[in-house]
């Protein structure tokens, strides 16, 4: 029998004296599991039977949330086997008896303040809308100093970074009523700072906005207007690299090794030559983006002043950090400590486009852009995973994290860096609608990339960054209606805002269970081209009112199961109250 308890992933302090504990037991062996715990010095033990939570692959996962007498937590597990015998599982492994109750126990020595993750209070019901400012809405009638392309430009015979459509702060402000009609309550803006490119990821001045977008005064008016309408704002910060026009890089070009900023960069040879790109850059030889050394304390100090400026002067609500996986981790910890001391509810999101366990320990980001879970679900939609495999991979990944923290993941189905969802799914509208359901019902904060809600298409960058379609006759009203209804459900459902989730499969139907004290929601996906019949079993549904999302049919249920038919490439959301 294999038993796993990883003290990085399987125990978390929820408060000073409340703990969440998981144990993984190989399937087919255990009858029950009991958690035995105490203060690590006072061995007056308490016992709690752990709940069977879910099956994940070849393992049964058991969980318990327990109140201890103190912040010091010593614990072990008593496993009752199916043959009636017992095994003790402690820090040395499985045994029939314990030799030393103190030294054998697992230890959570003390629940210090830093061990307790607190998510920003406003994340419940939060729905984020990502805007690429140059391509969202042109508000000003006249623009000086830039050649603007036609709004529907998408031939890309000119590099995307050189294509300016002229979206600006005024245009975003004009669409506040649109945000409210859709139901979103936060916007995330890709970089707004002074830059030579339309994407503005090569920043030349972190303390000023790009004049094509407007002025700092206009940005402040935008933030104030958003806040007055209950909409928060998240800014994109680019600290992995700068633009070549950034003052420190220009000083290095001019003064070489004599520049006081020389060690801010990794210069390979002198003199610095932008045409040669003889310095470390973002990605592979992206000469317009010299990589800056975030391990350098002076660099950290500078960027912390940048963050504090936009936080204190403009009252922004969060920051998203570009190429976050390449930033110095101690720098990220400094960011968290210093910003949270100024504004406890600031939301900190990292761009990590792969598994993120080492960035989500509670000491760096609140969450990351959850590309990994979306990739798993997308592969299910496209037939690369069956429902059983998809549910197992999703659950195995999610269970690596504190469940409170996982609720802060920024869920997405596309962004400015990827194909649009409709294009990726081979222009299959039905599958794109299933993706929207995943995005707005899975655990985490949903993020909608501008235009997905009206069925925009686009290939990889720069094609995913087309101008927003505002002509109503060109917008897909069915997709928009689905987004609006899903957003309303996300904002009003207690279950969809809980930390309690379970992934499972019924045949080749992929299922999520979201549960609160008063409500359970089942989300069922049939991505296949054949009808599938589903029998959904649960003791919770007996005597409850059940509502079907797609038909709004309400029924009183007196059985422990309900039967459903899912048409090809369809979904159902079963709401049980």
MIPAKE-754341 format. One record per residue: x, y, z of N, C-alpha, C, O in turn. Coordinates in steps of 0.02 Angstrom, whole numbers, plus 50000, padded with zeros to 5 digits. Example, Ala and Ser with C-alpha at 12.3 -4.5 7.8 and 13.67 -1.06 7.14 Angstrom:
506604971650390506154977550390506604983550390507124983450423;506424988850354506844994750357506455000250394506705005750402;
***
This chain:
500424994050000500005000050000500445006250000500895006950042;500325010649953500705016849949500295022449982499705023249968;500625026250025500305031850060500755038050051501365037550057;500445043750035500825049850022500545055650064499935056850065;500995059150098500825065550129501435069950120501955068950151;501365075050077501905079550061501795086050100501275089350090;502265087850143502155093550187502195100250150502065105450180;502375100250087502345106350046501645107250018501385112850016;501335101749996500705102149960500095099849999499525101049978;500195096450056499625092950087499445095450157499025092350190;499745100850180499525103850243499595111450238500105113950214;499075114950260499075122350258498745124950321498265122150346;499025130450346498705133950402498185138650374498335143050334;497555137650394497015142050373496945148050419496705153350399;497155147150481497185152550530497715150550581498075145750571;497765154350635498285152850685498225145850715498725142950734;497625143250719497535136750750497065132150712496795127350740;496955133650647496535129350606496945126950546497285130950514;496915120450533497345117450483496945113150433496455109950451;497185113150372496885109050318497395103750300497965105350284;497195097450303497665091850296497395086950243496805085550241;497855084350201497675079350151498115073250159498695073750180;497835067450143498215061250141498005057350078497415056750064;498505054750042498385050849981498525043549998499075041750019;498025039249988498085032050002497925028149939497435029449905;498355023349924498235019249864497545016049867497335013449919;497195016249811496505013849809496465006349824496905002449805;495925004549859495784997449871496064994749935496064988649944;496314999049980496614996650043496264999350105496154995550152;496075005650105495855008950166495095008450175494715009150127;494895007150237494185007550256494035014450284493505017250270;494505017150322494425023950350495115026650369495595022850376;495145033250377495765036450398495595041350454495125045250449;495985041050508495895045650565496515049950573497085047450573;496395056450581496945061150595497015061750670496535063350705;497615060550694497765061250766498235067150774498765067350742;498055072050815498445078250817498445081250887498035079550930;498925085750898498995088950963499465094850956499755095850902;499545098751008500105103451013500745099251011500775093751040;501265101750978501875097750970502245096651035502685092351038;502085100451088502395099351153501915095951202502135091951243;501285097551197500785094551240500455088851202500075090151155;500585082751221500355076951183499665074551204499515068651198;499245079151227498535077751240498175077751173497965082951149;498095071851143497905071451073497155072051062496755070651107;496985074251002496305074250978496275069750917496785068650883;495685066950903495605062450845495005064750804494475066350831;495105064950738494575066750692494585061950633495115060750603;494005059150617493965054850559493995059250496493605064050489;494455057750451494535061650391493985059850340493745054250338;493795064850300493285063750248493605060950185494135063250164;493275055950156493485053950089493285059650042492705061650039;493765062250005493655068049963493525066049891493005067649862;494005062349861493925060549791494455055449771494965054749805;494335052049715494845047849685495235051949634494955055749595;495895051049635496325054149586496805048849561497285047049595;496675046249500497095040949474497045034849518496495032349531;497615032349542497635026349583497585027849658497715023449699;497405033949675497395035849746496705038249767496325041049728;496565036949831495995040049866496275045849907496775045149942;495955051649902496185057449939495715058549997495105058949989;496005059150057495625060550118495825067450143496405069450139;495335071150170495475077950193495155079050262494685075550282;495415084050297495115086150360495305093450372495875095550359;494835097250398494975103950425494865103450500494315101850522;495385104950538495345103850611495555110050649495975113950628;495235110750706495395116150753495865113250806495685108650842;496475116050809496945113750859496915118350920496615123750916;497205116350975497195120451035497685126251031497595131351065;498215125550990498735130650985498965131050913498755127050871;499405135850896499685136150828500215130750815500445130050758;500405127050866500895121650857500505115250842500045113350878;500705111850788500295106350762500725100250748501135100250702;500635095050789500955088650777500405083650758499855083850786;500545079350709499995075150684500275068750652500855068350631;499835063850648499975057550614499305054650591498775057450605;499335049150557498725046250527498655038950550499135035250551;498045037150567497885030150583497435027550527496885030150517;497675022550491497315019950433497025013150451497385008450467;496365012650447496025006150457495965002850389495675005650342;496244996850383496234993250320495604989150312495234988050361;495464986950252494844983250238494824976550274494274973950287;495404973850291495404967350328495334968350403495374963550441;495234974650426495134975950497495764977650535495724979550594;496344977050505496974978850538497094986350532496734989850496;497604988750568497754995950569498484997250553498914993150568;498605002850521499285005150509499345012450532498875016250525;499915014150560500065021150577500515024050522500995020850501;500345030050500500765033350451501025039850482500635044250499;501695040250489502005046150518502575048450475502635046250417;503005052750500503525055550457504045050450434504425051750388;504055044650466504515039350445504195034350398504535029950372;503535034950387503195030350343502685026250379502435028150432;502515020350351502015015950380502325011450433502885008950425;501955010450486502185005750538501575002950575501025005550570;501694997550611501154994550650501074998050717500524998250745;501615000650743501605004250807502065010250803502435011050754;502035014550853502485020350856503005019150910502855016550964;503625021150895504145020550945504185026550990504305025851050;504075032450962504125038551002503595043450978503645046250924;503075044651018502515048950997502735055950976502415058950933;503265058551005503485065350988503875065350923503715069150877;504395061350918504835061550860504535058250799504745059750743;504045053950807503745050650750503245055150713503135054050653;502945059950746502415063950716502675068650663503245071050666;502235070050613502365075750569502295082050610501925082350659;502665087250591502655093450629502495099450584502815100350532;502015103450603501935110250577502135114550638501705116050679;502765116550644503025119050708502625124750737502495124950798;502425129550694502055135350720501735138950661502055140150611;501095140550668500735144150614500865151550622500485155150654;501415153750592501575160850593501135164650543500815161550499;501125171150550500715175250506500875174050432500425173950390;501515173150417501725172150347501485165550319501475164650258;501295160850362501055154350339500315154350319500075149550290;499965159750336499235159950326499085164250265499165170350267;498865161150212498715164850151498015167950156497525164550171;497985174450143497345177950141497245180850072497645184850048;496705178750039496575181449973496255188349979495905189650028;496355192649930496025199149932495275198349938494975193949907;494965202449979494255201449996493795202149936493255199349936;494005205849885493555207149829493575201749775493235202349725;493975196349785494035191349733493405187149725493295184249671;492995186649777492375182849770491915186249720491755192149727;491705182649670491265185449618491625189849568491295193149528;492285189949570492665194349525492695191249456492825185249448;492565195349405492635193349335493055198649300492845204449296;493635196649273494115201249245494055201349169493935196249137;494135207349140494095208249068494765211049044494955216549064;495125207349002495775209548979495705214048918495365212348870;496045219748920496025224548865496735225848841497185227348880;496835225348776497445227448742497295234548718496965235448667;497545239648755497275246448746497275249148675496785252348655;497795247848636497825250648569497275247948523497115250948472;496985242148541496515238848496495805238548523495385235048495;495665242248577494995241548607494505246748581493985244948553;494655253148589494185258248567494565264848560494925266948605;494485268048502494775274548490494275279948510493745280648479;494445283748563493975288748588494105295648560493625299248545;494735297448552494895304248528494805304548452494955299848415;494555310148430494415311048358495055312448319495125310448261;495535315848352496155317648318496745315048358496755315448419;497235312248322497845309748354498435312648315498455312348254;498905315248352499495318348320500115314248335500195311548390;500555313848287501205310748299501245303348283501795300548286;500705300048266500725293048248500295291848185499765294948178;500525287548142500105285348087499645279848113499875274948142;498995280748104498515275748127498265271648068498115274248014;498225265148079497965260648028497205260148034496915262148085;496885257547982496165256547985495995251848042496365247148056;495425253048074495245249248134495185241748120495345237648164;494975239848060494885232748045495505229648012495465224347982;496075233148019496705230647989496885223848019496895222948079;497035218947974497265212347999497665208647946497695202447947;497975212247900498385208847850499085207247876499395202347854;499335211147923499975210147957500565209747909501045206047921;500525213547854501125214147813501615219247843502175220047818;501385222547896501815226847938501885223448005501375220848031;502475223248036502535220048102502015222748151501895228748154;501715218148190501175220148235501355225648283500935229748301;501985225748304502205230848353502195237848322502195242748358;502205238148255502225244648221501525246848197501455252148168;501025242648209500345244248189499985247548247499875244448299;499805253748239499435257448290498725258848264498625261648210;498235256748305497535258048287497265264048327496755266848308;497605265948381497415272048415496915271248472496615276148493;496825265148497496415264348557496705268448614497315269248618;496275270948658496525275448710496095275248772495585271748775;496305279148823495925279448886495215281948875494745279448905;495145286848830494485289648818494015284248790493425284048807;494285279948747493875274648718493665269648771493095267248770;494125267948816493945263348870493405266348914492925263048933;493495272648930493005276148973492315276248941491805275648975;492295277048875491655277148839491275270548848490665270448843;491635265148861491315258548862491175255848932491075249848941;491165260148981491005257949049490315254849051490215249849085;489835257649016489165254749015489165247848982488775243549001;489605246848934489675240248903489925235248955489665229648959;490435237148994490685232749046490125230849094490055225049114;489725235749113489185234449161488655229949130488375225649164;488505230949066488005226649033488245219449029487855214849036;488895218549017489185211849015489205208849084489115202849093;489335213049134489345210649203490035210149234490105207749290;490545212349197491225211649226491325217149278491025222449276;491765215649326491895220549380492635221849392492835224249445;493045220149342493755222049344494015222049272493825217749232;494465226749257494805226449193495555225949205495825228949251;495875222149162496605221449163496865224449098496685222249043;497285229549104497565232949047498275230449034498695230649080;498415228048973499105226848956499475233548957499145238748961;500145233748953500525239748972500265246248942500085246548883;500265251448984500035258048964500605263148963500485269048950;501225260848976501775265448987502105267548921502025264248870;502475272948924502775275848865503235270748831503665267748863;503125269948766503475264648729503465266248655503065270248632;503925263148618503945264048545503475259348508503355260348449;503215254248542502805249148508502075249848528501905253048577;501645246648489500925246748505500755241948561500255242848595;501175236848571501035232248628501315235048693501075233148747;501815239348690502085242948747502415238348799502455240048858;502645232448778503025228148823503775229848823504155226748860;503985234848783504665237548788504605244648814504565249448776;504585245248881504425251548914505035256148915505595254048932;504925262448896505455267548900505395271948961505895274648985;504785272748987504685276949047504135273949089503545274149070;504315271249147503835267849191503415272749231502925270849263;503605279049231503235284049270502785288449227502515293349251;502705286449164502275290449120501875285849076502085280249060;501285288149055500875284249009501055286148938501325291448925;500905281648892501045283048822500575288648798499975288148809;500845293848767500425299448748499875297648699499365301048695;499965292248661499425290148615498805287948654498245288448629;498905285448715498345283348757498005289348791497405289148805;498395294548804498125300348839498635302948888499235302048880;498395306248940498825309048991498725305449057498255301449064;499165306749104499075303749170498425306349203498095302649240;498255312449189497635315249216497035311449187496555310049223;497065309849123496515306049092496495298949119495955296049128;497085296149133497085289449163496775289549232496395285049251;496935294649271496645295349338495885296049333495525293249373;495645299849285494925300549275494615293849257494065292249280;494965289849216494725283249199494665278849260494155275549271;495195278649301495185274549362494615276749407494255272549434;494545283149417494005285649461493315283749434492875281749472;493225284249368492585282549338492445275049345491875273049359;492955271049335492865263749344492665262249416492195258449428;493025265149464492875263949534492165266149552491815262849590;491965271849526491285274349539490745269449514490185269349539;490935265449464490465260649435490595253449459490355248749429;490985252849513491095246249543491565241849504491525235649508;492015244849465492475241049423493185242349446493395248149449;493565237149461494255237849483494725237749422494525235949367;495355239549434495825239949378496495236749398496755237949452;496755232749351497395229249360497865231449305497675231549246;498475233349324498975235649275499495230349262499685226549307;499735230049201500255225449179500935228649190501065234049163;501365225449228502025228049244502565223649211502555217549218;503025226849176503535223249138504205224549171504535229549158;504415219949214505025220749252505575215849231506125216149257;505425211349185505935206649162506405209849112506985207849105;506155214949077506555218349026506295225449019505755227049043;506685229648986506485236548974506485237848899506645233348860;506325243948880506425246148812507135248848804507475250248853;507355249448742508035252048731508065259548745508615262348754;507485262948748507485269948765507465271448839507465277248859;507445266248880507435267048953508085270448975508625268848950;508025275049022508605279349039509215275449059509775277249042;509125269949097509705266049121510055262749063510675262549061;509685260049016510005256748958510355261848914510895260548888;510045267648906510375272948867511025275148899511515276748865;511045275248965511655277149000512195271848990512785273548984;511995265548987512485260148975512755260748903513355259648892;512315262348856512545263248787513065268848785513575268248750;512935274148821513385280148819514035279048857514565280948834;513985275948916514565275748961514875268848972515385268249005;514565263648944514855257048950514945254849022514495255649063;515545252049037515675249649105515695255249157515635253849216;515765261349135515775267049181515065269349202514985273549245;514565266449169513875268149187513705265149255513875259349268;513385269049297513175266249362512605261249355512405257949403;512345260649294511815255749280512075249649242511685245449220;512725249249235513025243849194512805236949220512645232549181;512795236149286512625229649314511865228449319511645223349345;511485233249295510765232149289510615227249232510075224249229;511085226649186510985222449126511545217349121512055217849155;511445212349079511965207549065512245209148996511995206748945;512775213148995513085215348933513615210248912514065208648951;513565207848851514015202548829514665205348801515195202148806;514635211248771515245214348745515125221848737514545224048737;515655225548730515615232848722515935234948656516385231548632;515705240348626515155244548649514475241148637514415236748594;513975243148675513305240448665513045242548596513075248448578;512815237648558512575238948490511885235948482511805229848483;511385240248474510695237848469510595233548407510205228848408;510955235148353510895231248292511155224148302510885219348275;511695223548340511975216948354511595213348410511565207248411;511315217248455510985214148513511475210448557511345204748577;512045213648572512565210248611512445211048687512885213148724;511845209248707511645209448777511065204448785510735202648737;510975202348846510435197648859509755201148848509665206848869;509295197548816508645200448800508085195948824508195190348847;507475198648819506885194448826506895189248770507075190748713;506695183148787506655177648739507315176848702507845177048733;507295176048636507905174748597508065180748553507755181748501;508555184748574508805190348534508245195148514508235197448456;507795196748560507305202048547507655208548567507625210648624;507975211548519508445217048533508095223248563508415227148597;507455224048549507085229748576506915228948650506625233448680;507075223048678506895221648748507495219048786507525213048799;507975223248805508545220948845508325218548914507955221948949;508545212548932508345209648996508715213149053509325214149050;508335214849105508625218349162508715213449219508335208649225;509205214649261509385210049315508985211449378509155215949416;508455207549389508025208749447508315205849511508005206349564;508905202849508509255200949569509645206849599509865206549656;509735212049559510095217949581509645222149626509095224049607;509885223649686509465227249734509265234149709508715236449723;509715237549673509535244149647508965243649596508525247949594;508965238349556508425237249509507775235949547507245238649530;507815231849598507225230349639506945236749670506345238049669;507395240749698507185247049730506835251649680506325254649696;507105252049619506805256349568506105253949552505635257949550;506025247449539505375244949519504875245149576504275245849564;505105244449636504645245249694504375252349697503795253449715;504805257149681504565264049679504045265049624503565268849631;504145261649568503655261849513502985259249538502475262549528;502995253449569502365250449593502015254949644501415255849640;502395257549690502095261849741501815268249711501305270849734;502135270749659501875276849626501185275649597500725279549609;501095270249559500445268949528499925266749578499335267949569;500155263649632499695261549685499445267549724498845268249736;499895271849745499715277449789499425283349752498965286649776;499685284749692499445290649655498805289349616498415293949604;498695283049597498125281649553497645276449582497125275049552;497825273649640497365269149676497165263049634496575261149633;497645260149598497495254049560497385248249609497585248649667;497065242949585496845237549629497265231249623497195226649663;497705231049573498105225049565498635225949511498615230649472;499115221349512499635221349461499715214249433499675209349469;499815213949368499995207749334500715208549312500895213649283;501135203549324501855204049311502045199849250501955193749250;502295203149200502495199849138503105195449148503555197249187;503135189849114503685185049119503885183949192504475184249210;503385182849233503495182549306503945176749326504285177049377;503945171349285504345165549303505095166749297505495162649319;505295172349266506015173849260506245179249308506835181049309;505785181949348505975186949397506305183649457506155177849474;506755187249489507075184749550506535183549604506135188049618;506525177649632505995175849680506025180149743505505181749772;506615181949764506655186349823506375193249807506095196549851;506455195449745506145201749724505385201249727505045205849751;505115195649704504385194749707504145194849780503625197749795;504535191749824504345191749895504365198949923503935200849962;504865202849902504895209849924504275213649900503975217549937;504095212449837503495215749810502895214149853502525218649872;502805207849868502215205849908502225209249976501725212149998;502785208750010502825211450078502705218950080502345221450122;503025222450033502975229750036502305232350012502025237050041;502025229349959501385231849934500805229949980500355233949991;500825223850007500285221750052500285225850116499765226550148;500865228550135500885232850195500555239650181500345243050228;500535241550117500215247850098499475246850085499055250750108;499305241650048498615240250029498515232750033498685229049987;498235230550088498185223350101497825219650046497995213950031;497325222850015496905219449965497175219949894496825218149847;497795222349885498065222649817498115215549789498335210949824;497915214649726497925208049694498565207449652498685211749609;498955202249664499605201249630499575194849588499515189349615;499615195649522499555190049476500195189549434500435194549409;500455183549428501055182449388500885179149321500435174949317;501255180949270501195177349206501665171349209502275172049204;501365165449216501735159149215501355154549168500785152749183;501655152749113501285149049061501405141549066501355137949016;501575139149126501685131949136501495130349208501195134549242;501645124349232501485122549301501795127649348502345130149336;501445129149403501635135049442501735133649516501715138249557;501845127249533501895125649604502405129949642502265132149697;502985131049612503515134549649503405142049652503785145549686;502885144649619502725151749623502115153149666501925158849678;501795147749689501155148549725501175145149793500775140749808;501655147249833501715144749901501415149549951501435148350012;501135155049927500835159949971501305165549991501095170250025;501935165149969502415170349988502605174849930503015179349937;502315173649871502465177749812501815180449783501565185549806;501545177149733500935179649700500315177049736500325172049771;499755180749726499105178049747498885172649699498565167849719;499055173449636498875168549586499285169749523499665174549518;499195165349475499505166049409498965165449356498405163449370;499145167349295498695166049238498705158549226499215155649210;498125155449235498095148149239498075144849170497575141849150;498625145549134498685142549068498665134949072498405131549027;498945132149126499015124849130498335121449130498215116849091;497885123549175497235120249179496845121149114496495116649091;496905127149083496565128249019496835123448966496445120848926;497485122348965497765117948915497495110848923497365107448873;497405108648985497115102048997496405101748969496215097048934;496005106848986495305106848963495265107448887494855104148856;495695111448857495705112248784495855105548750495565103948698;496315101748779496475095248750495895090448756495795086148712;495505091048809494885087048813494405089148758494115084848725;494315095648749493845098048697494045095448628493615093948587;494705095048615494945093148549495055085648541495315083348491;494865081748593494905074548588495585071548603495685065648592;496055075548628496715073048644496725069548713497135065148724;496275071448757496175068048821495455065748824495005069148800;495345059848855494655058048872494475061348938494905064248971;493845060748957493615064349017493965061849080494115065849124;494095055349083494425052549143495125055349151495325057349206;495505055549097496185058149100496185065649116496585068049156;495735069349084495705076549096495535078149168495845082449199;495055074549196494855075749265495425074049313495535077449363;495785068649298496345066649341496905071749340497165073549393;497085074249281497635079049276497445085649308497845088749343;496825087849296496595094049328496605093549404496845098049438;496355087949430496325087149503497015086549533497165089549585;497445082549501498125081649527498495088249532498855089449580;498395092549482498725099149483498425103549537498795106549576;497765104049539497435108449588497605106549659497675110849702;497665100049672497775097749740498485098949764498655097149820;498905101949722499575103849744499555110449784500065112449813;498975113749786498945120549812498475121249872498005117349881;498615126349911498145128549962497485130149926497485134249880;496915127149947496295128449911496075135749912495735138049866;496255139349964496085146549967496475150249913496205154649880;497115148549906497535151749856497315149949785497325154149740;497105143749774496925141749706496315145649682496225146349621;495915148249727495345152449707495565159049677495155162749650;496215160749682496475166949654496805165949587497085170749559;496795159849560497085158849493496675162649442496055162649444;497015165849395496675169549342496545164749285496975163449243;495935162049284495755157149232495635160649166495355166149163;495855157449112495805160549046495735155148993495895149349005;495485157148935495445152648878495775155848817495685153648760;496145161148829496495164748776496725171348803496465173848853;497225174148770497505180648790497845183748730497825181048675;498155189448741498515192948688499115188948663499395190548611;499315183748700499895179748682499715173148647500155169348629;499075171748639498865165248612498365166248555498105171748544;498225160748520497655160848474497015162448513496955160648572;496555165648480495895166448511495565159548515495685155148475;495135158848565494845152348580494465149548520494515143548506;494085153648486493685151248430494135148748373493975143848340;494695152048363495165149948311495515143548332495595138948292;495725143248395496075137248418495645131048412495885125648396;494995131748425494545126048423494245125048354493675122948346;494645126748303494475125448233493805128648213493415125748176;493695134648240493095138648223492445135148243491915136648217;492505130548291491915126848315491585130948371491825131148427;491035134248354490695138648401490455134948462490495137548518;490195128948453489935125148510490485123648561490385124248621;491065121648536491625120248582491875126548615492075126448673;491865132148578492065138448608491595140448664491805143548713;490965138748658490475140148711490595135648771490505137748828;490805129348759490995125048814491595127848851491645127448912;492065130648813492655133748843492455139548888492735140448942;491965143548865491725149148906491425146648971491515149649024;491055141048968490765138149029491315136049077491275137349137;491835132549050492405130849093492695137049126492805137149186;492805142249086493145148249111492765151449168493075154149215;492115151349165491705155049214491425150649269491065153149312;491585144149269491335139849323491885136149360491765133649416;492485135649332493025132049367493295136449423493225142549422;493605133149472493865136849530494385141949508494855140249472;494305148149530494755153449512494385159749492493775160049495;494765164749469494485171049446494465170749369494985170349338;493875170949339493845170749266494095177149235493955182649259;494475176449180494705182149141494475181249069494595176149038;494145186349043493895186248974494335190848933494435196648950;494605188248879495005192248833494535196048787494085193148756;494635202648784494165206948748493975203948680494415201748642;493335203848665493095201348600492905194048599492515192048556;493155190048646492945183048648492205182448661491865177848638;491945187348698491235187148717490765188648658490165187948664;491055190748601490635192048542490875187748483490665188948426;491305182748497491495178048445492055180348399492075178148341;492495184748423493055186748380493535180948369493595176448410;493855181048310494355176048294495035179248286495095185448282;495555175148284496235177648274496745172348289496675168548337;497255172048247497795167248258498285169848309498125174248349;498885167148307499395169248355499575176548346499455179448293;499875179448398500125186348397500485187548330500915183748311;500295192948294499875198548315499135197848298498735202348313;498945192248265498265191748239497745191348295497165192848284;497965189148354497505188948411497355195848440496965196548487;497685200948412497635207748439497285212448390497465218248385;496785209848355496415213948307496005219248345495885218748405;495785224248308495355229348337494685226248358494395222248322;494445228248416493805225948442493245227448392493225232848362;492805222648383492235223448338491665226748376491385223948422;491495232848355490955236448389490305236648348489785238348375;490335234948284489725234748244489295228948268489485223148261;488705230348295488285225248325488105219748276488025213948295;488025221548212487825216448163488375211348151488245205948124;488995212948171489555208248163489705204348227490135199948227;489345205848281489455202448344489005196348350488435196348327;489265191148382488865185048392488455185948456488725185548511;487815187048448487375188448505487255182348548487145182948609;487275176448519487175170348558487745169248607487645167548665;488355170248583488935169648627488915174948682489045173448740;488755181148663488715186548712488195184948766488315186048825;487615182348746487085180548794487335175248843487195175548903;487705170248817487975165048861488455167948911488415166448971;488915172248889489395175348935489025179348989489185178849048;488535183248969488185187449017487825183149069487835184849128;487515177649048487165173349095487645169649140487505168749200;488215167449113488705164049154489015168749205489145166749262;489145174849184489425179749231488935181149288489135181649346;488305181649271487795182749323487785176849372487725177849432;487835170749346487845164849389488465164849433488425163349492;489045166549404489665166749442489615171649500489865170249555;489305177349488489275182549539488755181249593488795184049647;488265176849579487725175749627487745168849660487415167849711;488135164249633488155157349660488665156749716489255158249706;488445154549774488925153449829489385147649813489975147749831;489125142549779489535136649762490095138449714490655136049722;489955142649665490465144349615490985149149644491475150749610;490895151349705491395155549738491695152149799492015155349841;491575145649805491855141949861492535139049843492735139149784;492895136549893493535133349881493455125749874493955122149868;492835123349874492695116249872492525114249800491995116049774;492955110449769492855108249700493075101049693493515098749728;492755097649647492945090749632492855089549558492335091049529;493375086749526493335084949456493215077349450493525073449487;492785075249406492675068149395492395067149325492275071949289;492295060849306492025059349240491465054349247491465050049291;490985054849202490455049849194490475047749121490265051549077;490725041749107490855039949038491375044749010491905045749040;491215047848953491675052848927491405059848935491555064448897;490995060748987490755067349007491205069849064491285066449114;491495075649055491925078649106491485082749153491055086549130;491595082049218491145085149267491545088949320492085086749341;491265094549341491515098149400490945098449451490365099549434;491135097349514490665098549569490925104349610491485104149634;490515109449618490675115249661490165115249717489565114549705;490405116249779489955115249836490065120649889490635122149906;489515123349914489525127649974489075124450025488805119050014;488975127850081488545125050133487815124650111487445120350134;487605129050066486895129450048486755127449975486175127249955;487275126049936487165125049864487705120449836488285120749857;487505116249790487975112249752487835113349678487255113349656;488365114349639488295115349567488705110049531489295108949547;488385106649484488735101749441488775104649371488275106849342;489375104749343489475107149275489695101149233490205098049248;489315099649182489425093649141489585095649070489245099849040;490115092649041490345094248974490345088048930490635082948948;490015088448874490065083248823490385086348761490045089748722;491015085148751491375088148694491355083748633491625085548580;491035077948638491035073148583490455074348535489995078148550;490495071148477489995072148425489425067148429489065066148380;489335064148487488785059448499488425061348563488725063948610;487765059948565487375061048625487625056548681487805050748669;487645059148742487855055048799487335055648854487105061148872;487155049848882486685049648937487075049249002487565045549008;486845053049050487205053649114486735052349171486175054949172;486955048249219486595047349282487035050349337487575047749352;486805055849367487185059549416486935057649486486365059149503;487365054449526487185052049593487445056849646488005059249642;487025058249695487235062249753486705062049807486115062849793;486925060749869486455060949925486185068049936485635068949961;486575073049916486385079949929485765082049890485405086549911;485625078749834485075081049791484395078549814483885080849788;484375074049862483735071349884483325076749919483565079849967;482715077849896482275082749927482455089949912482195094549944;482885091049863483115097749847482775100249783482515096349743;482805106949774482585109849711483175110049664483725112249682;483065107649604483585107349553483395111849495482825111649470;483875115949473483765120349416484275118549362484865117849376;484035117949300484475116649243484615123249208484155126749187;485245124949202485455131449177485225132749105484985138149089;485285127649062485165128748991484425129848975484255133348927;483985126849015483255127549002482905131649055482325133549046;483255132949111482965136349169482395132349200481985135049238;482365125849184481855121449213482015120149286482585118749303;481505120649329481585119349400481155113349419480565113049402;481455108649455481095102649476481255101149549481795102749573;480785098149583480895095649651481095088449646480735084349616;481665086749673481945080049664481865075949728482015078349783;481645069649721481555065249779481975058949773481875054149811;482425058849726482865053149717483575055049732483735060949739;484025050049736484735051449747485115051949682485725052149681;484745052049627485085053049563484615056649515484005056649523;484915059749465484525062549410484845060249345485445059149341;484425059349295484665057149230484615062949180484125066549178;485145063649141485185069149093485415066449026485785061449022;485205069748973485465068448907485845074648883485575080148882;486465073548864486875079048839486955078248764487245073348740;486705083048726486775082948654487505083348635487925085148677;487675081648573488375082348552488635089448562488285094348548;489245089948587489585096348597489145101248636489015106848614;488925098948694488475103148735488685102748808489145099048825;488345106448849488485106548921487825107148958487305108748930;487865105849023487315107349068487605109449135488115106849157;487275114049167487445116149234486845114449279486295117149269;486955110149327486425107949372486525111549438487025110549472;486035115649457486085119649517485615116649569485015116249559;485905114549625485515111249678485515115549740486045117249766;484915117249764484865121449824484425118049875484315120749930;
***
